Amino acid sequence: MNSCRCCIGMLLAITAVVSARSRCDEPPCTPDVLLFGSFNGSSANTTTTHWLTVNDAKSTAMFSSGVFSGSVGIAGFAMAQTNLLQFPATWGCRGLIINAKTSSVNVYAGYRLSFGTGDYEYHLPAGTYSSPGYKTNFTVGGLAFEDSYLDLLDFSRGWPAPGQPPWPDCHHDTSVCPTFMAMQNIQRLQVWAEGVPATKFELEIQSIRASSCYQPSELAEGLVAEAGGV
């Protein structure tokens, strides 16, 4: 019993040290986990080159060869999503990176990225909202590919109506944070253009990947196995 308590205590200490780091670009972090596109010679979900698109009556949406394009009406939305897929586990990662560029000199301010499935009801004074995953905002302002880092603390399950940004985020309410199970398999990726009217938007996505990842060391894995086996 004392041996088990010792193992669990050491494991908690290791976890606390890791959790204290908001981002890490060097060990103990591991390489980024590729979820879509190509990065450092690797490719992911190459069979899902055409995403499904959804939009309201005032908007249009297309997704072809990594290019998400269309138009957004007033309080409208355009969205592209993958099929349900078996993604790599990302539970040790602290954020997502979308590498993309825009073909327009006009910066579109209504891009969002979401992942996950399953209805979730979140109650706010203005009403109850049901969302199918975790969502956050991002911006792309360059004509060349660039990384946009999206911390998991910026994501939320509290989605208001389409066209409105998700709120509150994980920074302000832990009940809307991505769960361990959600990060085990994110199941679906979605890219949105919403809430900001535009005659046209165009976003070319090179990759979406999980970043600032920590995977348990052999020591931590051994402690988990030993504690579970006692």
Secondary structure, 3 states (H helix, E strand, C coil): CHHHHHHHHHHHHHHHHHHCCCCCCCCCEECCEEEEEEECCEEECCCCCCCEEEECCCCEEEEECCEEEEEECCCCEEEEECCCCCCCCCCCEEEEEEEEEECCCCCCCCEEEEECCCCEEEEECCEEEEECCEEEECCCCCCCCEEEEEEHHHCECCCCCCCCCCCCCCCCCHHHCCCHHHHHCCCCEEEEEECCCEEEEEEEEEEEEEEEEECCCHHHHHHHHHHHHC
